[in-house]
Amino acid sequence: MKKKIILCLISIFSVFIMIFSLTGCSYSTGNQDATVANFVQGTTPYETLKTFVTKFPDRTSTITYSVDKCKDVANWISEQFESFGGYTGRIDTFNYENSYTEKIETAYNVVYKKESASDKKVVIGAHYDNVFDVKYNNIALCSDGTYNNGVGVATLLELAKVLANKTFDFDIEFVAFGAEEFGWYGSGHYLNNQTDKDNIVLMINFDRNAIGDYVYMYSSEAETKHNQFFYDVVKENNLCIADLPAFKSQAYSFDFSNYLYLHEANYADSQMFLNEGINIINFVSMNFKTFEVVESDGKSDIAYTEDDNFTNVVKRLGGEDAAKTTIDKQINSAISSVVYAFEKENFLQVMTDSKANGGFEGLANAKIITIVNYCILGFGIVFLLILYFVLRVKAKKHDVYINTVYGRVNTTTGKIEQNGNSANQSSGNVGQVFGNEFDSQQGNAGRVFGDEFGSKDNSVNTNQNKSDEDKTKDIFGDF
């Protein structure tokens, strides 16, 4: 019985350790109190978000009825950058093959740059398109994409406004990507036309980075210096950003044919840069739990549903005042972490030294991560099975039975499994246990078991009135 209890405890403990290690030992939600956070001043994230999604609810990167709605969006974003001052830019038009419409579609990247004397560059991006004009299960979504990705555009513009009058020893290039929803075409087009990719020391991306329970910063599946650098800035300023757990469930079903190991923290334009070996920081707002990720605990996900609209988001967050507090807190945490990181004297040096994925490009980009995660689970299960059978066999191996005056006794458990019925059994069994010299010596039995066994007749009468527990104690002591 004791060994079975120990086996169960070991199994439970092993499963606990395995799950704990997979979900990340250092997982912390961090500070979530906006009143103690050191935010940069002069931002209006909630108002910018409301203006953007209300003015442009349909930002689908397709041409329907000969109306190019994304062109108007791109022009408006360009106007915002022009109003900030300090940037030079353009609208970059490109074509892509849309698998949904089965047509060659036109899309736009809005690109604005702050120059420096250095050849090093930081790219900051967010996609502005949504899926308003797309049907899912024959139902038009018609969502304005407040969560996906109005919050990203609001963060991009507010950050650009804060940085407009600051100078740094590296270039900063803001990019509002088009055609992300149909396959990261905007970021792909941008990278394909870069002649100085080796000089990009960091790509910062905002995608669904507010409205969920927590804001996270993702860099790769391996630890990196640049990610730690940003988290140090977050902790120094009490910003409201949580740690990501080590294990993150996949965005899609288990499939070794996929080139990338994808989960919700890296399913964004930033992954295209990571594939090129460029350092990334992707801001995303969700709730990563054990073996799953949700947007908000206890609520249904809204991305790619008709509920992803400003009116519903405000209601979801508890009304306008509560919604403003949450959205401002989460967006300002992202903005502040970037501004304070840029202002560090060693920022450029750390970014330059930090190779993408800490030198483990294969672990960050490839399907091997999927294999590793499932191998960990597999090895854990095999270990527990081996442990169970080894201890089980070992326990059975030590089960020894002896015959006594009370019957057949299991020396492992101390239980009597066959009772003695007669005086003859009492006398004979004594000899089987202690040697034949005791078979006919009733007095010797008394010397072995106590005076109550000095007489055969007394032993029979007394034994019949004793419980199994008392009998066991008579033989073995306090078992």
SEMAR-888980 format. One line per field, with one value per residue (C-alpha): y negated, x, z negated; residue number from 1. Coordinates in nm, 2 decimals, padded with zeros to 4 digits, always signed. Example, Ala and Ser with C-alpha at 12.3 -4.5 7.8 and 13.67 -1.06 7.14 Angstrom:
2
Y: +00.45, +00.11
X: +01.23, +01.37
Z: -00.78, -00.71
n: 1, 2
//
This chain:
479
Y: +00.00, -00.24, -00.18, -00.24, -00.57, -00.67, -00.57, -00.79, -01.08, -01.05, -01.03, -01.33, -01.53, -01.43, -01.54, -01.87, -01.94, -01.86, -02.09, -02.36, -02.35, -02.36, -02.66, -02.86, -02.88, -03.26, -03.34, -03.66, -03.91, -04.19, -04.53, -04.59, -04.91, -05.20, -05.45, -05.34, -05.31, -05.57, -05.65, -05.90, -06.21, -06.36, -06.06, -06.00, -05.63, -05.58, -05.89, -05.80, -05.44, -05.56, -05.81, -05.56, -05.27, -05.50, -05.68, -05.37, -05.06, -04.88, -04.84, -04.52, -04.50, -04.41, -04.62, -04.57, -04.74, -04.93, -05.11, -05.10, -05.17, -05.10, -05.39, -05.64, -05.47, -05.49, -05.86, -05.94, -05.76, -05.95, -06.28, -06.20, -06.15, -06.47, -06.66, -06.53, -06.68, -06.53, -06.25, -06.20, -05.93, -05.79, -05.56, -05.24, -05.08, -04.71, -04.42, -04.08, -03.76, -03.72, -03.36, -03.46, -03.67, -03.48, -03.81, -04.04, -04.30, -04.64, -04.73, -05.00, -05.03, -05.37, -05.43, -05.73, -05.77, -05.97, -06.00, -06.00, -06.00, -05.62, -05.34, -05.14, -05.13, -05.03, -04.94, -04.99, -04.85, -04.76, -04.64, -04.86, -04.63, -04.42, -04.17, -04.38, -04.29, -03.91, -03.64, -03.36, -03.07, -03.29, -03.56, -03.90, -03.98, -04.36, -04.43, -04.75, -04.56, -04.76, -04.47, -04.35, -04.58, -04.93, -04.92, -04.86, -05.16, -05.38, -05.27, -05.33, -05.68, -05.78, -05.65, -05.84, -06.16, -06.11, -06.04, -06.32, -06.58, -06.34, -06.25, -05.92, -05.77, -05.53, -05.57, -05.50, -05.38, -05.35, -05.12, -05.08, -04.75, -04.66, -04.32, -04.15, -03.95, -03.76, -03.65, -03.91, -04.06, -04.41, -04.31, -04.06, -04.34, -04.57, -04.32, -04.22, -04.58, -04.64, -04.66, -04.72, -04.44, -04.37, -04.72, -04.66, -04.60, -04.56, -04.53, -04.64, -04.53, -04.61, -04.36, -04.32, -04.48, -04.60, -04.49, -04.14, -04.06, -04.12, -04.28, -04.06, -04.12, -03.83, -03.80, -03.43, -03.08, -03.12, -03.38, -03.69, -03.99, -04.24, -04.09, -04.09, -04.45, -04.56, -04.37, -04.54, -04.87, -04.76, -04.66, -04.98, -05.19, -04.96, -04.93, -04.70, -04.42, -04.05, -03.78, -03.52, -03.15, -02.92, -02.69, -02.84, -02.63, -02.64, -02.88, -02.60, -02.22, -02.00, -01.96, -01.88, -02.00, -02.36, -02.54, -02.76, -02.69, -02.94, -03.05, -03.37, -03.57, -03.54, -03.51, -03.86, -04.06, -04.05, -03.68, -03.77, -03.98, -03.70, -03.46, -03.70, -03.68, -04.03, -04.09, -04.15, -04.27, -04.19, -04.35, -04.14, -04.15, -03.81, -03.57, -03.28, -02.99, -02.63, -02.47, -02.74, -03.11, -03.32, -03.69, -03.74, -03.48, -03.39, -03.57, -03.45, -03.56, -03.85, -03.85, -03.76, -03.78, -04.04, -04.13, -04.30, -04.65, -04.96, -04.95, -04.59, -04.65, -04.94, -04.73, -04.43, -04.64, -04.78, -05.10, -05.40, -05.51, -05.16, -05.10, -05.42, -05.33, -04.98, -05.08, -05.38, -05.17, -04.89, -05.11, -05.35, -05.06, -04.96, -05.32, -05.39, -05.08, -05.17, -05.53, -05.45, -05.17, -05.41, -05.66, -05.41, -05.49, -05.13, -05.06, -05.05, -04.84, -04.58, -04.56, -04.53, -04.26, -04.06, -03.82, -03.71, -03.43, -03.44, -03.24, -02.97, -03.05, -02.69, -02.68, -03.00, -02.96, -02.60, -02.31, -02.16, -02.36, -02.16, -01.83, -01.95, -02.03, -01.71, -01.51, -01.66, -01.55, -01.20, -01.15, -01.26, -01.00, -00.72, -00.81, -00.78, -00.45, -00.30, -00.43, -00.28, +00.07, +00.08, -00.01, +00.23, +00.52, +00.44, +00.44, +00.77, +00.93, +00.87, +01.03, +01.33, +01.56, +01.77, +02.01, +01.93, +02.04, +01.80, +01.90, +01.78, +01.43, +01.18, +01.05, +00.74, +00.62, +00.80, +00.93, +01.28, +01.42, +01.77, +01.84, +02.15, +02.37, +02.63, +02.71, +02.94, +02.65, +02.44, +02.70, +02.79, +02.43, +02.34, +02.59, +02.47, +02.12, +02.18, +02.54, +02.89, +02.89, +02.69, +02.91, +03.11, +02.87, +02.66, +02.50, +02.37, +02.21, +02.01, +01.89, +01.77, +01.61, +01.53, +01.71, +01.72, +01.98, +02.21, +02.44, +02.57, +02.55, +02.20, +02.08, +02.21, +02.05, +01.72, +01.70, +01.73, +01.43, +01.20, +00.96, +00.99, +00.68, +00.83, +01.15, +00.97, +00.78, +01.10, +01.24, +00.94, +00.68, +00.33, +00.39
X: +00.00, +00.28, +00.46, +00.13, +00.09, +00.45, +00.40, +00.09, +00.27, +00.57, +00.35, +00.14, +00.46, +00.62, +00.32, +00.31, +00.68, +00.64, +00.34, +00.50, +00.82, +00.63, +00.42, +00.72, +00.86, +00.91, +00.56, +00.44, +00.16, +00.38, +00.24, -00.12, -00.18, -00.17, -00.15, +00.20, +00.33, +00.57, +00.40, +00.53, +00.31, +00.12, -00.07, -00.43, -00.46, -00.83, -00.93, -00.71, -00.84, -01.20, -01.14, -00.96, -01.21, -01.51, -01.38, -01.26, -01.46, -01.40, -01.02, -01.03, -00.74, -00.96, -01.12, -01.50, -01.74, -01.43, -01.39, -01.04, -01.12, -00.77, -00.63, -00.83, -00.70, -00.34, -00.39, -00.53, -00.24, +00.01, -00.16, -00.11, +00.26, +00.29, +00.12, +00.37, +00.67, +01.02, +00.94, +00.98, +00.78, +00.56, +00.28, +00.42, +00.17, +00.20, +00.00, -00.05, -00.24, -00.54, -00.63, -00.97, -01.09, -00.87, -00.77, -00.47, -00.54, -00.38, -00.26, -00.06, +00.22, +00.26, +00.63, +00.77, +01.13, +01.33, +01.68, +02.01, +02.38, +02.39, +02.33, +02.16, +01.78, +01.48, +01.16, +00.82, +00.51, +00.14, -00.10, -00.41, -00.62, -00.91, -01.17, -01.48, -01.57, -01.51, -01.77, -01.72, -01.97, -02.16, -02.20, -02.03, -01.82, -01.87, -01.65, -01.44, -01.14, -01.10, -00.90, -00.75, -00.59, -00.72, -00.53, -00.20, -00.26, -00.34, -00.02, +00.19, +00.05, +00.08, +00.44, +00.53, +00.38, +00.59, +00.91, +00.87, +01.08, +01.34, +01.67, +01.86, +02.18, +01.99, +01.72, +01.35, +01.12, +00.74, +00.55, +00.17, +00.13, -00.15, -00.28, -00.17, -00.49, -00.45, -00.09, +00.15, +00.18, +00.26, +00.55, +00.67, +00.67, +00.86, +01.13, +01.17, +01.25, +01.50, +01.86, +01.99, +01.83, +02.16, +02.14, +01.80, +01.89, +01.53, +01.17, +00.89, +00.54, +00.20, -00.08, -00.38, -00.17, -00.46, -00.81, -00.70, -00.62, -00.25, +00.01, +00.31, +00.64, +00.75, +01.09, +01.15, +01.13, +01.48, +01.59, +01.74, +01.93, +01.71, +01.39, +01.55, +01.66, +01.30, +01.17, +01.43, +01.29, +00.94, +01.02, +01.22, +00.92, +00.64, +00.48, +00.18, +00.33, +00.33, +00.59, +00.52, +00.52, +00.79, +00.53, +00.27, +00.01, +00.00, -00.21, -00.32, -00.35, -00.05, +00.11, +00.48, +00.44, +00.42, +00.76, +00.69, +00.60, +00.32, +00.13, -00.07, +00.23, +00.42, +00.14, +00.21, +00.41, +00.70, +00.75, +00.85, +01.14, +01.23, +01.26, +01.52, +01.73, +01.62, +01.56, +01.19, +00.97, +00.60, +00.35, +00.03, -00.26, -00.41, -00.41, -00.17, -00.29, -00.17, -00.19, -00.42, -00.45, -00.76, -00.81, -00.99, -01.05, -01.42, -01.51, -01.54, -01.27, -01.37, -01.09, -01.23, -01.59, -01.86, -01.81, -01.47, -01.62, -01.57, -01.92, -01.89, -01.53, -01.64, -01.93, -01.69, -01.44, -01.71, -01.83, -01.66, -01.46, -01.34, -01.26, -01.06, -00.86, -00.78, -00.69, -00.48, -00.30, -00.21, -00.12, +00.08, +00.27, +00.39, +00.47, +00.66, +00.86, +00.98, +01.05, +01.25, +01.44, +01.54, +01.66, +01.90, +02.26, +02.34, +02.03, +02.20, +02.49, +02.26, +02.05, +02.35, +02.51, +02.19, +02.16, +01.80, +01.69, +02.01, +02.20, +01.93, +01.76, +01.65, +01.47, +01.29, +01.18, +01.14, +00.90, +01.16, +01.00, +00.68, +00.88, +01.06, +00.74, +00.57, +00.89, +00.90, +00.54, +00.62, +00.93, +00.74, +00.47, +00.72, +00.91, +00.60, +00.50, +00.85, +00.85, +00.51, +00.59, +00.93, +00.79, +00.49, +00.72, +00.95, +00.65, +00.52, +00.87, +00.88, +00.55, +00.65, +00.40, +00.45, +00.23, +00.17, -00.06, -00.31, -00.29, -00.12, +00.03, +00.16, +00.48, +00.46, +00.12, +00.10, -00.25, -00.37, -00.50, -00.60, -00.72, -00.62, -00.92, -00.79, -00.55, -00.36, -00.30, -00.17, +00.08, +00.20, +00.22, +00.46, +00.70, +00.67, +00.76, +01.04, +01.16, +01.03, +01.18, +00.88, +00.61, +00.55, +00.68, +00.39, +00.60, +00.85, +00.56, +00.49, +00.85, +00.83, +00.49, +00.42, +00.28, -00.07, +00.06, +00.20, -00.10, -00.24, -00.59, -00.56, -00.40, -00.69, -00.95, -00.77, -00.68, -01.04, -01.14, -00.86, -00.89, -00.66, -00.47, -00.40, -00.29, -00.05, +00.10, +00.15, +00.36, +00.55, +00.52, +00.39, +00.40
Z: +00.00, -00.09, +00.24, +00.44, +00.26, +00.33, +00.70, +00.73, +00.57, +00.80, +01.11, +01.01, +00.92, +01.26, +01.46, +01.26, +01.33, +01.70, +01.74, +01.53, +01.74, +02.07, +01.96, +01.86, +01.51, +01.53, +01.66, +01.49, +01.57, +01.44, +01.33, +01.45, +01.25, +01.48, +01.19, +01.11, +01.47, +01.61, +01.94, +02.19, +02.22, +02.50, +02.65, +02.73, +02.83, +02.76, +02.96, +03.26, +03.26, +03.25, +03.54, +03.76, +03.74, +03.75, +04.06, +04.24, +04.13, +04.46, +04.53, +04.72, +04.97, +05.27, +05.54, +05.52, +05.76, +05.90, +05.56, +05.42, +05.05, +04.92, +05.13, +04.92, +04.60, +04.72, +04.81, +04.47, +04.29, +04.51, +04.41, +04.04, +04.08, +04.28, +04.00, +03.74, +03.92, +03.91, +04.16, +04.53, +04.70, +04.98, +05.06, +05.22, +05.46, +05.54, +05.69, +05.55, +05.64, +05.40, +05.35, +05.21, +05.50, +05.75, +05.90, +05.92, +05.66, +05.58, +05.23, +05.06, +04.81, +04.64, +04.57, +04.37, +04.25, +03.99, +04.12, +03.92, +03.99, +03.94, +04.19, +03.92, +03.92, +03.70, +03.89, +03.70, +03.86, +03.83, +04.09, +04.15, +04.37, +04.24, +04.37, +04.38, +04.73, +04.68, +04.63, +04.38, +04.40, +04.64, +04.38, +04.44, +04.14, +04.18, +03.88, +03.86, +03.73, +03.40, +03.25, +03.57, +03.64, +03.56, +03.23, +03.42, +03.65, +03.35, +03.17, +03.49, +03.53, +03.17, +03.15, +03.46, +03.30, +02.99, +03.18, +03.44, +03.25, +03.11, +03.27, +03.26, +03.39, +03.62, +03.89, +03.80, +04.08, +04.01, +04.24, +04.25, +04.43, +04.67, +04.78, +04.45, +04.41, +04.73, +04.67, +04.54, +04.89, +04.77, +04.55, +04.81, +05.08, +04.84, +04.77, +05.13, +05.22, +04.94, +05.05, +04.70, +04.50, +04.33, +04.17, +04.01, +03.65, +03.53, +03.65, +03.41, +03.49, +03.35, +03.42, +03.20, +02.92, +02.71, +02.59, +02.48, +02.12, +02.13, +02.36, +02.45, +02.64, +02.87, +03.03, +03.10, +02.95, +02.82, +02.56, +02.72, +02.58, +02.75, +02.59, +02.25, +02.31, +02.37, +02.08, +01.85, +01.98, +01.90, +01.55, +01.49, +01.57, +01.43, +01.77, +01.81, +02.01, +01.92, +01.98, +02.24, +02.12, +02.27, +02.43, +02.66, +02.84, +03.21, +03.41, +03.64, +03.62, +03.58, +03.92, +03.99, +04.35, +04.23, +04.26, +03.96, +03.61, +03.57, +03.27, +03.20, +03.07, +03.40, +03.65, +03.79, +04.04, +03.80, +03.88, +04.23, +04.09, +03.85, +04.15, +04.29, +03.97, +03.85, +03.48, +03.40, +03.11, +03.18, +02.94, +02.90, +02.65, +02.55, +02.26, +02.29, +02.07, +02.04, +02.38, +02.52, +02.59, +02.57, +02.62, +02.29, +02.02, +02.00, +02.32, +02.68, +02.92, +03.16, +03.42, +03.76, +03.64, +03.68, +03.31, +03.39, +03.40, +03.19, +03.04, +02.92, +02.79, +02.57, +02.43, +02.39, +02.19, +01.95, +02.11, +02.26, +01.95, +01.88, +02.24, +02.27, +01.95, +02.08, +02.43, +02.33, +02.07, +02.31, +02.61, +02.39, +02.24, +02.59, +02.69, +02.37, +02.39, +02.74, +02.66, +02.34, +02.51, +02.80, +02.54, +02.38, +02.47, +02.55, +02.75, +03.09, +02.95, +02.80, +03.11, +03.33, +03.11, +03.07, +03.36, +03.44, +03.21, +03.01, +03.27, +03.28, +03.60, +03.66, +03.33, +03.39, +03.75, +03.84, +03.78, +03.55, +03.27, +03.32, +03.31, +02.99, +02.81, +02.89, +02.81, +02.46, +02.41, +02.55, +02.34, +02.03, +02.10, +02.17, +01.86, +01.64, +01.80, +01.74, +01.39, +01.32, +01.45, +01.28, +00.95, +01.00, +01.09, +00.80, +00.56, +00.68, +00.66, +00.28, +00.21, -00.02, -00.19, -00.50, -00.70, -01.06, -01.34, -01.20, -00.84, -00.52, -00.57, -00.31, -00.46, -00.23, -00.34, -00.68, -00.59, -00.67, -00.34, -00.47, -00.83, -01.03, -01.14, -01.38, -01.66, -01.43, -01.19, -01.47, -01.58, -01.23, -01.11, -01.39, -01.26, -00.90, -01.01, -01.27, -01.20, -01.27, -01.62, -01.72, -01.57, -01.89, -02.14, -02.26, -02.53, -02.28, -02.08, -02.40, -02.41, -02.05, -02.04, -02.41, -02.71, -02.55, -02.31, -02.58, -02.55, -02.22, -02.35, -02.47, -02.15, -01.94, -02.16, -02.19, -01.83, -01.72, -01.92, -01.79, -01.49, -01.19, -01.30, -01.65, -01.49, -01.26, -01.55, -01.74, -01.46, -01.33, -01.60, -01.50, -01.12
n: 1, 2, 3, 4, 5, 6, 7, 8, 9, 10, 11, 12, 13, 14, 15, 16, 17, 18, 19, 20, 21, 22, 23, 24, 25, 26, 27, 28, 29, 30, 31, 32, 33, 34, 35, 36, 37, 38, 39, 40, 41, 42, 43, 44, 45, 46, 47, 48, 49, 50, 51, 52, 53, 54, 55, 56, 57, 58, 59, 60, 61, 62, 63, 64, 65, 66, 67, 68, 69, 70, 71, 72, 73, 74, 75, 76, 77, 78, 79, 80, 81, 82, 83, 84, 85, 86, 87, 88, 89, 90, 91, 92, 93, 94, 95, 96, 97, 98, 99, 100, 101, 102, 103, 104, 105, 106, 107, 108, 109, 110, 111, 112, 113, 114, 115, 116, 117, 118, 119, 120, 121, 122, 123, 124, 125, 126, 127, 128, 129, 130, 131, 132, 133, 134, 135, 136, 137, 138, 139, 140, 141, 142, 143, 144, 145, 146, 147, 148, 149, 150, 151, 152, 153, 154, 155, 156, 157, 158, 159, 160, 161, 162, 163, 164, 165, 166, 167, 168, 169, 170, 171, 172, 173, 174, 175, 176, 177, 178, 179, 180, 181, 182, 183, 184, 185, 186, 187, 188, 189, 190, 191, 192, 193, 194, 195, 196, 197, 198, 199, 200, 201, 202, 203, 204, 205, 206, 207, 208, 209, 210, 211, 212, 213, 214, 215, 216, 217, 218, 219, 220, 221, 222, 223, 224, 225, 226, 227, 228, 229, 230, 231, 232, 233, 234, 235, 236, 237, 238, 239, 240, 241, 242, 243, 244, 245, 246, 247, 248, 249, 250, 251, 252, 253, 254, 255, 256, 257, 258, 259, 260, 261, 262, 263, 264, 265, 266, 267, 268, 269, 270, 271, 272, 273, 274, 275, 276, 277, 278, 279, 280, 281, 282, 283, 284, 285, 286, 287, 288, 289, 290, 291, 292, 293, 294, 295, 296, 297, 298, 299, 300, 301, 302, 303, 304, 305, 306, 307, 308, 309, 310, 311, 312, 313, 314, 315, 316, 317, 318, 319, 320, 321, 322, 323, 324, 325, 326, 327, 328, 329, 330, 331, 332, 333, 334, 335, 336, 337, 338, 339, 340, 341, 342, 343, 344, 345, 346, 347, 348, 349, 350, 351, 352, 353, 354, 355, 356, 357, 358, 359, 360, 361, 362, 363, 364, 365, 366, 367, 368, 369, 370, 371, 372, 373, 374, 375, 376, 377, 378, 379, 380, 381, 382, 383, 384, 385, 386, 387, 388, 389, 390, 391, 392, 393, 394, 395, 396, 397, 398, 399, 400, 401, 402, 403, 404, 405, 406, 407, 408, 409, 410, 411, 412, 413, 414, 415, 416, 417, 418, 419, 420, 421, 422, 423, 424, 425, 426, 427, 428, 429, 430, 431, 432, 433, 434, 435, 436, 437, 438, 439, 440, 441, 442, 443, 444, 445, 446, 447, 448, 449, 450, 451, 452, 453, 454, 455, 456, 457, 458, 459, 460, 461, 462, 463, 464, 465, 466, 467, 468, 469, 470, 471, 472, 473, 474, 475, 476, 477, 478, 479
//
